[in-house]
Amino acid sequence: MFISKINVYPIKSLGAVSIGNAVVADKGLHLDRRRMLVDERNHFLTQLENAELARFNIALDEQSLMISFENDELRVPFEVDADETANVKIWGSLVKARIYSPEINRWFSERLQINCRLALMPEDGRRIVAPFYAVRKFKDTVSFADAYPYLLIGEKSLDDLNEKLEKPVPMNRFRPNFVVAGSEPFAEDSWKQIKIGSTIFRVVKPCARCVMTTIDQEKGARDGAEPLKTLAGYRNKNGKVLFGQNLIAENTGETIKIGDRVEVVEFKKSARAS
């Protein structure tokens, strides 16, 4: 088994960037979901409320993000060039963040037609992983991802789903960080601890899915009830639809690259999605 794709999402809920390698950090891969858009109340914005966020594409250079929307482009430096800070809310967490300049915020606001601002989680920012699933309670941290630093899905798991759909869906509906080739469908459900390159990850929790999986990531619009409807028919446990596995890194600082071998260090005693 090996890593066939690595994705980062530099701004939460906006487009993915597929990269050849990435550095493992406590909060998630370097650059992954360290930024997010917030509304006037400093509450986070996602595709659940505004599917058009998917239409913002992102490219990287050495010092900035290049954001494109239709025919417009915006350069966003990695570091905030303004002094404003705010406590921003994501789910049940309040995180102190740095706010980008009015010019950058205006660009996003005009295209989304809502007042919003771009927030950056600083390197010393702390958002704690739910203690019940943490490897190191009250010490494991996460970026602006929904709940966990890393998400992994096997290629064959998506193939299994697509065999049941009239219209296949791409992997981008599920927004993983790591895609694994060479594993059996849903083999990741049985993993407890894995090694990718020289990094050990704990597989802590299946990923519960929502209607965001029904949003076409190219069009930025809802595309019916699939694949959530079909997944609910055979990947349902205690009322939650499960697809993919959340990970926490046990050691950090190493670089993971496409082609790195994926080894199972320990299996779960039992693992069933339904």
KEDO-922930 format. One record per atom (N, C-alpha, C): x, y, z; residue number from 1; atom name. Coordinates in steps of 0.05 Angstrom, whole numbers. Layout:
<recs>
[[X,Y,Z],NUM,CA]
...
</recs>
This chain:
<recs>
[[17,-24,0],1,N]
[[0,0,0],1,CA]
[[18,25,0],1,C]
[[9,46,-13],2,N]
[[25,70,-15],2,CA]
[[7,95,-18],2,C]
[[18,118,-12],3,N]
[[4,143,-15],3,CA]
[[3,151,-44],3,C]
[[-21,154,-55],4,N]
[[-24,161,-83],4,CA]
[[-31,191,-87],4,C]
[[-40,204,-66],5,N]
[[-47,232,-68],5,CA]
[[-45,245,-41],5,C]
[[-35,270,-41],6,N]
[[-34,286,-17],6,CA]
[[-48,313,-23],6,C]
[[-67,320,-6],7,N]
[[-82,345,-9],7,CA]
[[-80,363,15],7,C]
[[-77,389,11],8,N]
[[-81,408,32],8,CA]
[[-102,428,24],8,C]
[[-114,440,44],9,N]
[[-136,459,40],9,CA]
[[-128,485,54],9,C]
[[-113,502,41],10,N]
[[-101,525,56],10,CA]
[[-122,543,69],10,C]
[[-146,545,57],11,N]
[[-168,560,69],11,CA]
[[-191,541,72],11,C]
[[-201,538,96],12,N]
[[-222,519,101],12,CA]
[[-246,522,82],12,C]
[[-255,500,71],13,N]
[[-278,499,53],13,CA]
[[-274,510,25],13,C]
[[-250,521,20],14,N]
[[-244,529,-8],14,CA]
[[-230,506,-22],14,C]
[[-220,511,-46],15,N]
[[-209,489,-62],15,CA]
[[-185,476,-50],15,C]
[[-180,451,-59],16,N]
[[-157,435,-50],16,CA]
[[-133,442,-67],16,C]
[[-109,437,-56],17,N]
[[-84,438,-71],17,CA]
[[-71,411,-68],17,C]
[[-67,397,-91],18,N]
[[-54,371,-90],18,CA]
[[-24,376,-93],18,C]
[[-9,364,-75],19,N]
[[20,369,-73],19,CA]
[[36,343,-73],19,C]
[[61,344,-79],20,N]
[[78,320,-80],20,CA]
[[88,311,-53],20,C]
[[91,330,-34],21,N]
[[101,324,-8],21,CA]
[[92,345,12],21,C]
[[92,338,38],22,N]
[[83,357,58],22,CA]
[[95,350,85],22,C]
[[100,370,102],23,N]
[[111,366,128],23,CA]
[[89,360,148],23,C]
[[94,340,165],24,N]
[[74,332,185],24,CA]
[[78,350,210],24,C]
[[56,363,219],25,N]
[[56,380,243],25,CA]
[[33,370,261],25,C]
[[34,380,286],26,N]
[[14,372,305],26,CA]
[[-15,378,296],26,C]
[[-19,402,284],27,N]
[[-46,411,277],27,CA]
[[-55,398,251],27,C]
[[-37,386,235],28,N]
[[-43,376,209],28,CA]
[[-20,382,190],28,C]
[[-23,375,165],29,N]
[[-2,381,146],29,CA]
[[4,411,144],29,C]
[[29,418,139],30,N]
[[37,446,136],30,CA]
[[18,459,115],30,C]
[[8,482,123],31,N]
[[-11,499,107],31,CA]
[[-40,489,107],31,C]
[[-45,466,117],32,N]
[[-72,455,116],32,CA]
[[-91,468,136],32,C]
[[-111,482,125],33,N]
[[-133,494,141],33,CA]
[[-123,511,164],33,C]
[[-102,526,159],34,N]
[[-93,546,178],34,CA]
[[-109,572,176],34,C]
[[-124,574,154],35,N]
[[-140,598,150],35,CA]
[[-169,591,145],35,C]
[[-187,610,152],36,N]
[[-216,606,146],36,CA]
[[-229,633,144],36,C]
[[-251,633,129],37,N]
[[-267,657,127],37,CA]
[[-287,658,150],37,C]
[[-291,681,162],38,N]
[[-311,684,183],38,CA]
[[-330,707,176],38,C]
[[-354,705,188],39,N]
[[-375,725,182],39,CA]
[[-372,749,202],39,C]
[[-392,765,203],40,N]
[[-391,789,220],40,CA]
[[-391,783,250],40,C]
[[-400,759,257],41,N]
[[-400,750,285],41,CA]
[[-374,735,291],41,C]
[[-356,733,271],42,N]
[[-331,717,274],42,CA]
[[-336,687,275],42,C]
[[-359,678,264],43,N]
[[-365,650,262],43,CA]
[[-355,640,235],43,C]
[[-345,615,235],44,N]
[[-333,605,210],44,CA]
[[-353,600,188],44,C]
[[-344,603,163],45,N]
[[-361,598,140],45,CA]
[[-352,572,127],45,C]
[[-372,556,118],46,N]
[[-366,531,103],46,CA]
[[-384,528,80],46,C]
[[-379,508,64],47,N]
[[-396,502,41],47,CA]
[[-425,493,49],47,C]
[[-428,486,74],48,N]
[[-455,478,83],48,CA]
[[-474,502,81],48,C]
[[-464,526,86],49,N]
[[-481,550,84],49,CA]
[[-477,563,57],49,C]
[[-454,561,45],50,N]
[[-447,575,21],50,CA]
[[-431,557,3],50,C]
[[-445,542,-15],51,N]
[[-432,522,-32],51,CA]
[[-412,535,-51],51,C]
[[-416,561,-57],52,N]
[[-398,575,-76],52,CA]
[[-369,576,-66],52,C]
[[-364,571,-41],53,N]
[[-337,571,-31],53,CA]
[[-320,551,-47],53,C]
[[-332,530,-56],54,N]
[[-318,509,-72],54,CA]
[[-306,520,-97],54,C]
[[-317,542,-107],55,N]
[[-308,553,-133],55,CA]
[[-283,570,-131],55,C]
[[-274,575,-107],56,N]
[[-249,590,-103],56,CA]
[[-226,570,-106],56,C]
[[-209,573,-126],57,N]
[[-187,555,-130],57,CA]
[[-161,567,-119],57,C]
[[-143,550,-110],58,N]
[[-119,560,-96],58,CA]
[[-94,547,-109],58,C]
[[-74,563,-113],59,N]
[[-48,554,-121],59,CA]
[[-28,565,-102],59,C]
[[-4,552,-100],60,N]
[[16,560,-80],60,CA]
[[41,570,-94],60,C]
[[54,591,-83],61,N]
[[81,596,-90],61,CA]
[[97,596,-64],61,C]
[[121,606,-64],62,N]
[[139,604,-40],62,CA]
[[129,619,-16],62,C]
[[114,641,-21],63,N]
[[107,659,1],63,CA]
[[78,666,3],63,C]
[[61,655,-15],64,N]
[[34,664,-15],64,CA]
[[15,643,-28],64,C]
[[-11,649,-24],65,N]
[[-32,634,-38],65,CA]
[[-42,651,-61],65,C]
[[-47,639,-83],66,N]
[[-59,653,-106],66,CA]
[[-88,643,-108],66,C]
[[-107,660,-101],67,N]
[[-135,653,-102],67,CA]
[[-147,662,-128],67,C]
[[-162,645,-141],68,N]
[[-176,653,-165],68,CA]
[[-206,646,-163],68,C]
[[-222,664,-173],69,N]
[[-251,661,-173],69,CA]
[[-261,673,-199],69,C]
[[-272,655,-216],70,N]
[[-279,663,-244],70,CA]
[[-255,676,-257],70,C]
[[-256,701,-265],71,N]
[[-233,714,-278],71,CA]
[[-217,732,-260],71,C]
[[-222,731,-234],72,N]
[[-208,748,-215],72,CA]
[[-187,732,-200],72,C]
[[-165,746,-192],73,N]
[[-144,733,-176],73,CA]
[[-137,751,-153],73,C]
[[-128,738,-132],74,N]
[[-119,752,-108],74,CA]
[[-95,738,-96],74,C]
[[-75,753,-89],75,N]
[[-52,742,-75],75,CA]
[[-55,745,-45],75,C]
[[-53,724,-31],76,N]
[[-55,724,-1],76,CA]
[[-29,715,10],76,C]
[[-14,732,23],77,N]
[[12,724,35],77,CA]
[[7,704,58],77,C]
[[27,686,62],78,N]
[[25,667,83],78,CA]
[[22,681,110],78,C]
[[36,703,114],79,N]
[[35,718,139],79,CA]
[[15,741,136],79,C]
[[1,746,158],80,N]
[[-18,769,158],80,CA]
[[-3,795,158],80,C]
[[-12,814,141],81,N]
[[1,840,140],81,CA]
[[-15,861,154],81,C]
[[-30,854,174],82,N]
[[-46,873,190],82,CA]
[[-44,865,219],82,C]
[[-52,884,237],83,N]
[[-48,879,266],83,CA]
[[-73,869,280],83,C]
[[-95,868,266],84,N]
[[-120,861,280],84,CA]
[[-121,832,288],84,C]
[[-132,826,312],85,N]
[[-137,799,321],85,CA]
[[-166,796,329],85,C]
[[-175,772,331],86,N]
[[-203,767,339],86,CA]
[[-205,738,349],86,C]
[[-224,734,367],87,N]
[[-231,707,376],87,CA]
[[-251,696,356],87,C]
[[-244,676,340],88,N]
[[-261,666,320],88,CA]
[[-273,639,330],88,C]
[[-298,634,321],89,N]
[[-312,610,330],89,CA]
[[-313,589,308],89,C]
[[-305,565,315],90,N]
[[-309,542,297],90,CA]
[[-320,519,313],90,C]
[[-345,511,306],91,N]
[[-360,491,322],91,CA]
[[-360,501,351],91,C]
[[-350,485,370],92,N]
[[-351,493,398],92,CA]
[[-326,506,408],92,C]
[[-308,513,390],93,N]
[[-282,524,398],93,CA]
[[-280,554,392],93,C]
[[-267,569,410],94,N]
[[-260,596,406],94,CA]
[[-229,597,403],94,C]
[[-220,609,381],95,N]
[[-191,609,376],95,CA]
[[-182,638,370],95,C]
[[-161,646,383],96,N]
[[-150,673,376],96,CA]
[[-136,672,349],96,C]
[[-144,689,331],97,N]
[[-134,689,304],97,CA]
[[-125,717,296],97,C]
[[-109,718,275],98,N]
[[-101,743,263],98,CA]
[[-118,748,239],98,C]
[[-126,773,235],99,N]
[[-145,780,213],99,CA]
[[-129,794,190],99,C]
[[-134,785,166],100,N]
[[-121,797,143],100,CA]
[[-130,825,137],100,C]
[[-118,838,119],101,N]
[[-122,867,113],101,CA]
[[-150,872,102],101,C]
[[-160,896,105],102,N]
[[-186,903,94],102,CA]
[[-188,898,64],102,C]
[[-167,901,49],103,N]
[[-167,897,20],103,CA]
[[-173,868,13],103,C]
[[-160,850,28],104,N]
[[-164,821,23],104,CA]
[[-192,814,31],104,C]
[[-201,824,54],105,N]
[[-228,818,63],105,CA]
[[-250,828,45],105,C]
[[-245,852,34],106,N]
[[-264,863,15],106,CA]
[[-267,846,-11],106,C]
[[-244,835,-20],107,N]
[[-245,819,-44],107,CA]
[[-263,794,-40],107,C]
[[-260,781,-18],108,N]
[[-277,758,-12],108,CA]
[[-306,766,-8],108,C]
[[-310,788,6],109,N]
[[-337,797,11],109,CA]
[[-352,804,-14],109,C]
[[-339,817,-33],110,N]
[[-352,825,-58],110,CA]
[[-360,800,-75],110,C]
[[-343,780,-74],111,N]
[[-349,757,-91],111,CA]
[[-370,738,-78],111,C]
[[-370,737,-52],112,N]
[[-391,721,-38],112,CA]
[[-416,737,-32],112,C]
[[-414,763,-35],113,N]
[[-437,781,-30],113,CA]
[[-446,780,-1],113,C]
[[-427,775,17],114,N]
[[-433,776,46],114,CA]
[[-408,789,59],114,C]
[[-411,802,82],115,N]
[[-389,813,96],115,CA]
[[-374,790,110],115,C]
[[-349,787,102],116,N]
[[-332,766,114],116,CA]
[[-304,775,116],116,C]
[[-288,760,132],117,N]
[[-260,766,135],117,CA]
[[-244,740,135],117,C]
[[-219,742,128],118,N]
[[-201,719,128],118,CA]
[[-184,719,153],118,C]
[[-186,696,168],119,N]
[[-172,693,193],119,CA]
[[-150,673,191],119,C]
[[-128,677,204],120,N]
[[-105,659,205],120,CA]
[[-100,649,233],120,C]
[[-97,623,236],121,N]
[[-89,612,262],121,CA]
[[-59,614,264],121,C]
[[-49,629,284],122,N]
[[-20,631,287],122,CA]
[[-7,605,295],122,C]
[[19,603,292],123,N]
[[33,578,299],123,CA]
[[29,571,328],123,C]
[[27,590,346],124,N]
[[23,584,374],124,CA]
[[-6,582,382],124,C]
[[-24,583,362],125,N]
[[-53,580,368],125,CA]
[[-59,551,376],125,C]
[[-77,548,395],126,N]
[[-84,522,405],126,CA]
[[-114,516,404],126,C]
[[-121,495,390],127,N]
[[-148,485,389],127,CA]
[[-146,455,396],127,C]
[[-158,447,418],128,N]
[[-154,420,428],128,CA]
[[-172,400,415],128,C]
[[-161,377,409],129,N]
[[-177,354,399],129,CA]
[[-194,343,421],129,C]
[[-218,334,415],130,N]
[[-236,323,435],130,CA]
[[-221,302,452],130,C]
[[-220,306,478],131,N]
[[-204,288,495],131,CA]
[[-210,259,492],131,C]
[[-235,251,487],132,N]
[[-242,223,486],132,CA]
[[-227,209,463],132,C]
[[-221,223,442],133,N]
[[-208,211,419],133,CA]
[[-178,219,416],133,C]
[[-169,236,434],134,N]
[[-141,245,432],134,CA]
[[-122,223,439],134,C]
[[-98,223,428],135,N]
[[-77,205,435],135,CA]
[[-64,215,461],135,C]
[[-60,242,463],136,N]
[[-49,255,487],136,CA]
[[-70,275,496],136,C]
[[-86,267,516],137,N]
[[-109,284,524],137,CA]
[[-101,312,532],137,C]
[[-116,331,521],138,N]
[[-112,360,526],138,CA]
[[-85,370,515],138,C]
[[-72,354,499],139,N]
[[-47,363,487],139,CA]
[[-48,362,456],139,C]
[[-64,342,445],140,N]
[[-66,341,416],140,CA]
[[-82,365,406],140,C]
[[-73,377,385],141,N]
[[-86,401,374],141,CA]
[[-93,396,345],141,C]
[[-110,414,335],142,N]
[[-120,413,307],142,CA]
[[-122,441,296],142,C]
[[-121,443,270],143,N]
[[-123,469,256],143,CA]
[[-153,477,256],143,C]
[[-161,490,234],144,N]
[[-189,497,230],144,CA]
[[-204,474,215],144,C]
[[-192,450,214],145,N]
[[-207,427,204],145,CA]
[[-230,422,224],145,C]
[[-250,406,215],146,N]
[[-273,403,232],146,CA]
[[-267,393,260],146,C]
[[-250,372,262],147,N]
[[-245,361,288],147,CA]
[[-218,348,292],147,C]
[[-206,338,270],148,N]
[[-181,322,273],148,CA]
[[-161,332,252],148,C]
[[-135,327,258],149,N]
[[-114,339,241],149,CA]
[[-111,326,213],149,C]
[[-118,300,211],150,N]
[[-113,286,185],150,CA]
[[-137,269,178],150,C]
[[-142,266,152],151,N]
[[-163,248,141],151,CA]
[[-151,231,119],151,C]
[[-157,205,121],152,N]
[[-146,186,101],152,CA]
[[-169,170,90],152,C]
[[-167,164,63],153,N]
[[-187,147,50],153,CA]
[[-172,129,30],153,C]
[[-181,104,27],154,N]
[[-170,86,8],154,CA]
[[-184,89,-19],154,C]
[[-168,87,-41],155,N]
[[-179,89,-68],155,CA]
[[-201,69,-72],155,C]
[[-197,44,-63],156,N]
[[-216,23,-67],156,CA]
[[-242,27,-52],156,C]
[[-241,43,-30],157,N]
[[-265,49,-16],157,CA]
[[-284,67,-33],157,C]
[[-272,86,-47],158,N]
[[-288,102,-65],158,CA]
[[-297,85,-89],158,C]
[[-280,67,-99],159,N]
[[-289,50,-121],159,CA]
[[-313,34,-113],159,C]
[[-313,24,-88],160,N]
[[-336,8,-78],160,CA]
[[-361,24,-78],160,C]
[[-359,49,-69],161,N]
[[-382,67,-68],161,CA]
[[-392,73,-97],161,C]
[[-373,79,-115],162,N]
[[-381,87,-142],162,CA]
[[-394,64,-157],162,C]
[[-388,39,-150],163,N]
[[-401,16,-163],163,CA]
[[-431,15,-156],163,C]
[[-439,29,-135],164,N]
[[-466,29,-126],164,CA]
[[-482,54,-135],164,C]
[[-468,73,-147],165,N]
[[-480,98,-156],165,CA]
[[-486,98,-186],165,C]
[[-507,110,-193],166,N]
[[-513,114,-222],166,CA]
[[-492,133,-235],166,C]
[[-485,153,-220],167,N]
[[-465,173,-229],167,CA]
[[-442,174,-210],167,C]
[[-418,163,-217],168,N]
[[-395,163,-199],168,CA]
[[-388,191,-190],168,C]
[[-376,192,-166],169,N]
[[-367,218,-155],169,CA]
[[-337,217,-152],169,C]
[[-323,240,-154],170,N]
[[-294,240,-150],170,CA]
[[-287,241,-120],170,C]
[[-262,236,-115],171,N]
[[-252,236,-87],171,CA]
[[-255,263,-74],171,C]
[[-255,285,-90],172,N]
[[-255,311,-78],172,CA]
[[-281,317,-63],172,C]
[[-302,301,-67],173,N]
[[-326,304,-51],173,CA]
[[-321,300,-21],173,C]
[[-299,285,-15],174,N]
[[-294,276,13],174,CA]
[[-270,290,25],174,C]
[[-255,306,10],175,N]
[[-234,324,19],175,CA]
[[-214,311,38],175,C]
[[-202,288,30],176,N]
[[-181,276,47],176,CA]
[[-154,290,44],176,C]
[[-137,286,64],177,N]
[[-109,294,62],177,CA]
[[-93,272,48],177,C]
[[-98,247,56],178,N]
[[-83,225,44],178,CA]
[[-102,206,30],178,C]
[[-94,198,6],179,N]
[[-108,177,-9],179,CA]
[[-89,154,-12],179,C]
[[-99,130,-6],180,N]
[[-82,106,-5],180,CA]
[[-89,88,-28],180,C]
[[-69,78,-43],181,N]
[[-73,59,-64],181,CA]
[[-63,32,-54],181,C]
[[-75,10,-64],182,N]
[[-66,-17,-58],182,CA]
[[-80,-30,-35],182,C]
[[-98,-17,-22],183,N]
[[-113,-29,1],183,CA]
[[-140,-39,-9],183,C]
[[-152,-57,6],184,N]
[[-178,-67,-1],184,CA]
[[-200,-47,7],184,C]
[[-224,-49,-5],185,N]
[[-245,-30,3],185,CA]
[[-249,-29,33],185,C]
[[-248,-5,44],186,N]
[[-253,0,72],186,CA]
[[-234,-15,91],186,C]
[[-211,-22,80],187,N]
[[-191,-34,98],187,CA]
[[-183,-15,120],187,C]
[[-184,11,115],188,N]
[[-176,31,135],188,CA]
[[-193,29,160],188,C]
[[-217,18,158],189,N]
[[-235,15,181],189,CA]
[[-222,-3,202],189,C]
[[-205,-21,194],190,N]
[[-193,-41,213],190,CA]
[[-166,-32,224],190,C]
[[-156,-9,215],191,N]
[[-129,0,224],191,CA]
[[-131,15,250],191,C]
[[-113,10,268],192,N]
[[-111,25,293],192,CA]
[[-87,43,294],192,C]
[[-65,33,282],193,N]
[[-40,49,281],193,CA]
[[-26,42,255],193,C]
[[-17,63,241],194,N]
[[-4,59,215],194,CA]
[[22,75,214],194,C]
[[39,68,195],195,N]
[[63,83,190],195,CA]
[[64,91,161],195,C]
[[67,117,157],196,N]
[[70,128,130],196,CA]
[[98,141,128],196,C]
[[115,130,111],197,N]
[[143,139,112],197,CA]
[[155,133,139],197,C]
[[164,153,153],198,N]
[[175,149,180],198,CA]
[[156,160,202],198,C]
[[131,167,195],199,N]
[[113,179,214],199,CA]
[[92,158,222],199,C]
[[88,156,248],200,N]
[[67,139,260],200,CA]
[[42,155,264],200,C]
[[19,144,255],201,N]
[[-7,156,260],201,CA]
[[-25,138,275],201,C]
[[-40,149,293],202,N]
[[-62,134,306],202,CA]
[[-88,139,291],202,C]
[[-101,118,285],203,N]
[[-127,120,271],203,CA]
[[-148,121,293],203,C]
[[-159,145,297],204,N]
[[-174,150,322],204,CA]
[[-205,149,319],204,C]
[[-215,154,295],205,N]
[[-244,156,292],205,CA]
[[-253,156,263],205,C]
[[-274,141,257],206,N]
[[-285,143,229],206,CA]
[[-296,171,225],206,C]
[[-295,180,200],207,N]
[[-305,206,193],207,CA]
[[-335,205,187],207,C]
[[-351,220,203],208,N]
[[-380,221,199],208,CA]
[[-386,242,177],208,C]
[[-403,235,158],209,N]
[[-407,251,134],209,CA]
[[-433,266,135],209,C]
[[-434,289,121],210,N]
[[-457,306,120],210,CA]
[[-464,313,91],210,C]
[[-483,332,88],211,N]
[[-492,339,61],211,CA]
[[-471,353,45],211,C]
[[-448,361,57],212,N]
[[-427,373,41],212,CA]
[[-417,354,20],212,C]
[[-420,328,24],213,N]
[[-411,308,3],213,CA]
[[-429,309,-22],213,C]
[[-451,323,-20],214,N]
[[-469,325,-44],214,CA]
[[-463,350,-60],214,C]
[[-443,365,-53],215,N]
[[-436,390,-67],215,CA]
[[-415,384,-89],215,C]
[[-422,391,-113],216,N]
[[-403,388,-135],216,CA]
[[-381,408,-131],216,C]
[[-356,399,-128],217,N]
[[-334,416,-121],217,CA]
[[-324,433,-145],217,C]
[[-332,426,-169],218,N]
[[-325,443,-192],218,CA]
[[-345,465,-196],218,C]
[[-371,458,-192],219,N]
[[-392,478,-197],219,CA]
[[-399,495,-173],219,C]
[[-392,485,-149],220,N]
[[-400,499,-125],220,CA]
[[-430,500,-121],220,C]
[[-443,476,-124],221,N]
[[-472,475,-122],221,CA]
[[-480,447,-114],221,C]
[[-503,445,-100],222,N]
[[-513,418,-92],222,CA]
[[-520,402,-117],222,C]
[[-515,376,-115],223,N]
[[-518,358,-138],223,CA]
[[-535,334,-130],223,C]
[[-559,340,-119],224,N]
[[-577,319,-112],224,CA]
[[-571,307,-84],224,C]
[[-580,283,-79],225,N]
[[-577,270,-53],225,CA]
[[-553,251,-51],225,C]
[[-539,246,-74],226,N]
[[-517,228,-74],226,CA]
[[-490,243,-70],226,C]
[[-471,229,-59],227,N]
[[-470,200,-52],227,CA]
[[-480,194,-24],227,C]
[[-489,214,-9],228,N]
[[-497,210,19],228,CA]
[[-519,190,22],228,C]
[[-539,190,3],229,N]
[[-561,172,5],229,CA]
[[-552,143,3],229,C]
[[-535,137,-16],230,N]
[[-526,110,-19],230,CA]
[[-508,102,4],230,C]
[[-490,119,13],231,N]
[[-473,113,36],231,CA]
[[-489,107,60],231,C]
[[-511,121,64],232,N]
[[-528,117,88],232,CA]
[[-540,89,88],232,C]
[[-542,77,64],233,N]
[[-554,50,62],233,CA]
[[-535,28,70],233,C]
[[-509,32,70],234,N]
[[-491,10,78],234,CA]
[[-467,19,94],234,C]
[[-465,45,101],235,N]
[[-443,55,117],235,CA]
[[-454,71,141],235,C]
[[-475,61,153],236,N]
[[-489,75,174],236,CA]
[[-484,61,200],236,C]
[[-476,76,220],237,N]
[[-472,65,247],237,CA]
[[-482,85,267],237,C]
[[-502,77,283],238,N]
[[-514,94,303],238,CA]
[[-524,121,292],238,C]
[[-535,120,267],239,N]
[[-546,144,255],239,CA]
[[-525,161,242],239,C]
[[-500,153,241],240,N]
[[-479,169,228],240,CA]
[[-469,154,203],240,C]
[[-465,169,181],241,N]
[[-456,158,156],241,CA]
[[-425,161,156],241,C]
[[-411,138,153],242,N]
[[-382,138,157],242,CA]
[[-368,133,131],242,C]
[[-347,149,126],243,N]
[[-330,145,102],243,CA]
[[-303,159,107],243,C]
[[-282,143,109],244,N]
[[-255,153,114],244,CA]
[[-249,152,144],244,C]
[[-223,156,150],245,N]
[[-214,154,178],245,CA]
[[-198,178,186],245,C]
[[-203,188,210],246,N]
[[-188,210,221],246,CA]
[[-163,200,236],246,C]
[[-141,215,232],247,N]
[[-115,207,243],247,CA]
[[-104,229,261],247,C]
[[-87,221,280],248,N]
[[-70,239,295],248,CA]
[[-41,229,293],248,C]
[[-23,247,287],249,N]
[[5,239,285],249,CA]
[[18,236,312],249,C]
[[33,214,315],250,N]
[[46,209,341],250,CA]
[[74,221,341],250,C]
[[86,226,318],251,N]
[[111,241,316],251,CA]
[[109,260,293],251,C]
[[122,283,295],252,N]
[[119,304,275],252,CA]
[[146,313,264],252,C]
[[145,330,244],253,N]
[[170,342,233],253,CA]
[[180,328,208],253,C]
[[170,304,202],254,N]
[[179,289,179],254,CA]
[[163,297,154],254,C]
[[174,292,131],255,N]
[[160,298,105],255,CA]
[[148,272,94],255,C]
[[123,274,87],256,N]
[[109,252,73],256,CA]
[[107,259,44],256,C]
[[112,240,27],257,N]
[[111,245,-2],257,CA]
[[95,224,-17],257,C]
[[85,231,-40],258,N]
[[71,211,-57],258,CA]
[[89,188,-62],258,C]
[[78,164,-60],259,N]
[[93,140,-64],259,CA]
[[103,127,-38],259,C]
[[101,142,-15],260,N]
[[110,131,10],260,CA]
[[93,106,17],260,C]
[[106,86,28],261,N]
[[93,62,35],261,CA]
[[75,66,60],261,C]
[[52,53,60],262,N]
[[34,53,83],262,CA]
[[34,26,96],262,C]
[[43,25,121],263,N]
[[45,-1,135],263,CA]
[[25,-1,159],263,C]
[[12,-23,163],264,N]
[[-6,-25,187],264,CA]
[[11,-35,210],264,C]
[[13,-19,231],265,N]
[[28,-27,255],265,CA]
[[11,-43,273],265,C]
[[-15,-36,276],266,N]
[[-33,-49,294],266,CA]
[[-61,-48,282],266,C]
[[-76,-70,285],267,N]
[[-103,-71,276],267,CA]
[[-122,-67,300],267,C]
[[-146,-57,294],268,N]
[[-167,-56,315],268,CA]
[[-177,-84,320],268,C]
[[-187,-89,344],269,N]
[[-198,-115,351],269,CA]
[[-222,-121,334],269,C]
[[-239,-101,329],270,N]
[[-262,-105,311],270,CA]
[[-268,-77,300],270,C]
[[-278,-78,274],271,N]
[[-285,-53,261],271,CA]
[[-306,-58,241],271,C]
[[-330,-47,246],272,N]
[[-352,-49,227],272,CA]
[[-365,-22,223],272,C]
[[-372,-15,199],273,N]
[[-385,10,194],273,CA]
[[-416,8,196],273,C]
[[-426,-16,195],274,N]
[[-455,-20,197],274,CA]
[[-462,-46,210],274,C]
</recs>
